[in-house]
Every structure is written in structure tokens, then in C-alpha cells.
Amino acid sequence: DIHSIGKNIVATMLKAAGFEVIDIGVDVPTQTFVEKVRELKPDILGLSALMTTTMMKQKEVIEALREAGLRDQVKVIIGGAPVTEEWAREIGADAVGLDAASAVEASLKLIGAK
């Protein structure tokens, strides 16, 4: 997405919950996500979209991870104002954070901590 406020709030709350957060910025190219997942081997990849026009990037990233053979190596959580549980299912995300608190809760579940 091109906005940082939502991801910054979620990142702060994730850090407070004990997660190590690596922020690769805003308006990140799809291929950069693939490269960073390959390089950093995160447990979870978070994708935020504040506008409906940027939601398709979430789908593109998940598809690119699948094409690169990395999709099974990382859990993907999506969030942002227009994002719904239905959208998460449609694009193959593992979880959705409808707000920052639920993003933390879902992330804990994804790593088996809850």
C-alpha cells in the first residue's frame, strides 16, 4: 500500500506482543516481497491495503509466492480498511486482521502461540 499508518500501528502492537517485525516499507514491488521472503524466511508476512485500489497487490503477492514455490514456507496475514474475511479466503491468505488487536491475535494463532 502507499500508506504507512495502519502497518505502523500493527507493527508497534506486534512488537509489544514479542514479535520481531521487519518493515520493508510502502508501495513495495511484488518481486521484492518474494525476494525478502526467500532471504529472510519469516514465519509471517503481513500485507496491508488501505484502499480498494491497492487490495489487488495482496492477491498478486500471494500468487507470486506460490509461483516462486515459497507459499508453503510463510503464513500470510492481510489487513486494512477495505479487507474482509471473504477477501482473505478468496485470495488464499492464512488470516486477516480487521484491526490492529485482531492482527496480533491472528498472528499469535498462526505461530501456534494461542
Contact map, one row per residue, 1 for C-alpha under 8 A:
111100000000000000000000011100000000000000000001111001001000000000000000000000000000000000000000000000000000000000
111100000000000000000000011000000000000000000000000000000000000000000000000000000000000000000000000000000000000000
111111000000000000000000010000000000000000000000110000000000000000000000000000000000000000000000000000000000000000
111111110000000000000000110000000000000000000000000000000000000000000000000000000000000000000000000000000000000000
001111111000000000000000000000000000000000000000000000000000000000000000000000000000000000000000000000000000000000
001111111100000000000000000000000000000000000001010000000000000000000000000000010000000000000000000100000000000000
000111111110000000000000000000000000000000000001000000000000000000000000000000000000000000000000000000000000000000
000111111111000000000000000000000000000000000000000000000000000000000000000000000000000000000000000000000000000000
000011111111100000000000000000000000000000000000000000000000000000000000000000000000000000000000000100000000000000
000001111111110000000000000000000000000000000000000000000000000000000000000000000000000000000000000110110000000000
000000111111111000001010000000000000000000000000000000000000000000000000000000000000000000000000000000000000000000
000000011111111100000000000000000000000000000000000000000000000000000000000000000000000000000000000000000000000000
000000001111111110000000000000000000000000000000000000000000000000000000000000000000000000000000000110010000000000
000000000111111111111000000000000000000000000000000000000000000000000000000000000000000000000000000000010000000000
000000000011111111111000000000000000000000000000000000000000000000000000000000000000000000000000000000000000000000
000000000001111111100000000000000000000000000000000000000000000000000000000000000000000000000000000000000000000000
000000000000111111100000000000000000000000000000000000000000000000000000000000000000000000000000000000010000000000
000000000000011111110000000000000000000000000000000000000000000000000000000000000000000000000000000000000000000000
000000000000011111111000000000000000000000000000000000000000000000000000000000000000000000000000000000000000000000
000000000000011001111100000000000000000000000000000000000000000000000000000000000000000000000000000000000000000000
000000000010011000111110000000000000000000000000000000000000000000000000000000000000000000000000000000000000000000
000000000000000000011111000000000000000000000000000000000000000000000000000000000000000000000000000000000000000000
000000000010000000001111100000000000000000000000000000000000000000000000000000000000000000000000000000000000000000
000000000000000000000111110100000000000000000000000000000000000000000000000000000000000000000000000000000000000000
000100000000000000000011111100000000000000000000000000000000000000000000000000000000000000000000000000000000000000
111100000000000000000001111100000000000000000000000000000000000000000000000000000000000000000000000000000000000000
110000000000000000000000111110000000000000000000000000000000000000000000000000000000000000000000000000000000000000
100000000000000000000001111111011000000000000000000000000000000000000000000000000000000000000000000000000000000000
000000000000000000000000001111111000000000000000000000000000000000000000000000000000000000000000000000000000000000
000000000000000000000000000111111100000000000000000000001001100100000000000000000000000000000000000000000000000000
000000000000000000000000000011111110000000000000000000000000100100000000000000000000000000000000000000000000000000
000000000000000000000000000111111111000000000000000000000000000000000000000000000000000000000000000000000000000000
000000000000000000000000000111111111100000000000000000000000100000000000000000000000000000000000000000000000000000
000000000000000000000000000001111111110000000000000000000000100110010100000000000000000000000000000000000000000000
000000000000000000000000000000111111111000000000000000000000000000000000000000000000000000000000000000000000000000
000000000000000000000000000000011111111110000000000000000000000000000000000000000000000000000000000000000000000000
000000000000000000000000000000001111111111001000000000000000000000000100010000000000000000000000000000000000000000
000000000000000000000000000000000111111110000000000000000000000000000100000000000000000000000000000000000000000000
000000000000000000000000000000000011111110000000000000000000000000000000000000000000000000000000000000000000000000
000000000000000000000000000000000001111111000000000000000000000000000000000000000000000000000000000000000000000000
000000000000000000000000000000000001111111100000000000000000000000000000110000000000000000000000000000000000000000
000000000000000000000000000000000000100111111000000000000000000000000000010000000000000000000000000000000000000000
000000000000000000000000000000000000000011111000000000000000000000000000111000000000000000000000000000000000001000
000000000000000000000000000000000000000001111100000000000000000000000000011110000000000000000000000000000010010000
000000000000000000000000000000000000100001111110000000000000000000000000011110000000000000000000000000000000000000
000000000000000000000000000000000000000000011111000000000000000000000000000111100000000000000000000000000000000000
000000000000000000000000000000000000000000001111100000000100000000000000000111100000000000000000000000000000000000
100001100000000000000000000000000000000000000111110000000100000000000000000001110000000000000000000000000000000000
101000000000000000000000000000000000000000000011111101100100000000000000000001111110000000000000000000000000000000
101001000000000000000000000000000000000000000001111101100000000000000000000000011100000000000000000000000000000000
100000000000000000000000000000000000000000000000111111100000000000000000000000011100000000000000000000000000000000
000000000000000000000000000000000000000000000000111111110000000000000000000000000100000000000000000000000000000000
000000000000000000000000000000000000000000000000001111110000000000000000000000000000000000000000000000000000000000
100000000000000000000000000000000000000000000000111111111100000000000000000000000000000000000000000000000000000000
000000000000000000000000000000000000000000000000111111111110000000000000000000000110000000000000000000000000000000
000000000000000000000000000000000000000000000000000111111111000000000000000000000000000000000000000000000000000000
100000000000000000000000000001000000000000000000000001111111100000000000000000000000000000000000000000000000000000
000000000000000000000000000000000000000000000011100001111111110000000000000001000000000000100000000000000000000000
000000000000000000000000000000000000000000000000000000111111111000000000000000000000000000110000000000000000000000
000000000000000000000000000001000000000000000000000000011111111100000000000000000000000000000000000000000000000000
000000000000000000000000000001101100000000000000000000001111111110000000000000000000000000000000000000000000000000
000000000000000000000000000000000000000000000000000000000111111111000010000100000000000000111000000000000000000000
000000000000000000000000000000000000000000000000000000000011111111100000000000000000000000000000000000000000000000
000000000000000000000000000001100100000000000000000000000001111111110000000000000000000000000000000000000000000000
000000000000000000000000000000000100000000000000000000000000111111111110000000000000000000000000000000000000000000
000000000000000000000000000000000000000000000000000000000000011111111111000000000000000000000000000000000000000000
000000000000000000000000000000000000000000000000000000000000001111111100000000000000000000000000000000000000000000
000000000000000000000000000000000100000000000000000000000000000111111110000000000000000000000000000000000000000000
000000000000000000000000000000000000000000000000000000000000000011111111000000000000000000000000000000000000000000
000000000000000000000000000000000100110000000000000000000000000011111111110000000000000000000000000000000000000000
000000000000000000000000000000000000000000000000000000000000010011011111111000000000000000000000000000000000000000
000000000000000000000000000000000000000000000000000000000000000001001111111000000000000000000000000000000000000000
000000000000000000000000000000000000000010100000000000000000000000000111111000000000000000000000000000000000000000
000000000000000000000000000000000000100011111000000000000000000000000111111100000000000000000000000000000000000000
000000000000000000000000000000000000000000111000000000000000000000000011111110000000000000001100000000000000010000
000000000000000000000000000000000000000000011110000000000000010000000000011111000000000000001110000000000000000000
000000000000000000000000000000000000000000011110000000000000000000000000001111100000000000001111100000100110000000
000000000000000000000000000000000000000000000111100000000100000000000000000111110010000100001011100000000000000000
000000000000000000000000000000000000000000000111100000000000000000000000000011111011000000000001111000100000000000
000001000000000000000000000000000000000000000001111000000000000000000000000001111110000000000000111000000000000000
000000000000000000000000000000000000000000000000111000000000000000000000000000111110000000000000010000000000000000
000000000000000000000000000000000000000000000000111100100000000000000000000000011111000000000000000000000000000000
000000000000000000000000000000000000000000000000100000100000000000000000000001111111101100000001010000000000000000
000000000000000000000000000000000000000000000000000000000000000000000000000000100111111100000001010000000000000000
000000000000000000000000000000000000000000000000000000000000000000000000000000000011111110000011000000000000000000
000000000000000000000000000000000000000000000000000000000000000000000000000000000001111111000000000000000000000000
000000000000000000000000000000000000000000000000000000000000000000000000000000000011111111100000000000000000000000
000000000000000000000000000000000000000000000000000000000000000000000000000001000011111111111111000000000000000000
000000000000000000000000000000000000000000000000000000000000000000000000000000000000111111111100000000000000000000
000000000000000000000000000000000000000000000000000000000000000000000000000000000000011111111000000000000000000000
000000000000000000000000000000000000000000000000000000000110010000000000000000000000001111111000000000000000000000
000000000000000000000000000000000000000000000000000000000010010000000000000000000000000111111100000000000000000000
000000000000000000000000000000000000000000000000000000000000010000000000001111000000000111111111000000000000000000
000000000000000000000000000000000000000000000000000000000000000000000000001110000000000110011111000000000000010000
000000000000000000000000000000000000000000000000000000000000000000000000000111000000100100001111100000000110010000
000000000000000000000000000000000000000000000000000000000000000000000000000011100011100100001111110001100100000000
000000000000000000000000000000000000000000000000000000000000000000000000000011110000000000000011111111110100000000
000000000000000000000000000000000000000000000000000000000000000000000000000000111011000000000001111101100000000000
000000000000000000000000000000000000000000000000000000000000000000000000000000110000000000000000111111100000000000
000001001100100000000000000000000000000000000000000000000000000000000000000000000000000000000000111111110000000000
000000000100100000000000000000000000000000000000000000000000000000000000000000000000000000000000101111111000000000
000000000000000000000000000000000000000000000000000000000000000000000000000000000000000000000001111111111100000000
000000000100000000000000000000000000000000000000000000000000000000000000000010100000000000000001111111111110000000
000000000100110010000000000000000000000000000000000000000000000000000000000000000000000000000000100111111111000000
000000000000000000000000000000000000000000000000000000000000000000000000000000000000000000000000000011111111100001
000000000000000000000000000000000000000000000000000000000000000000000000000010000000000000000011100001111111110000
000000000000000000000000000000000000000000010000000000000000000000000000000010000000000000000010000000111111111000
000000000000000000000000000000000000000000000000000000000000000000000000000000000000000000000000000000011111111111
000000000000000000000000000000000000000000000000000000000000000000000000000000000000000000000000000000001111111111
000000000000000000000000000000000000000000010000000000000000000000000000001000000000000000000110000000000111111110
000000000000000000000000000000000000000000100000000000000000000000000000000000000000000000000000000000000011111110
000000000000000000000000000000000000000000000000000000000000000000000000000000000000000000000000000000000001111111
000000000000000000000000000000000000000000000000000000000000000000000000000000000000000000000000000000000001111111
000000000000000000000000000000000000000000000000000000000000000000000000000000000000000000000000000000001001100111
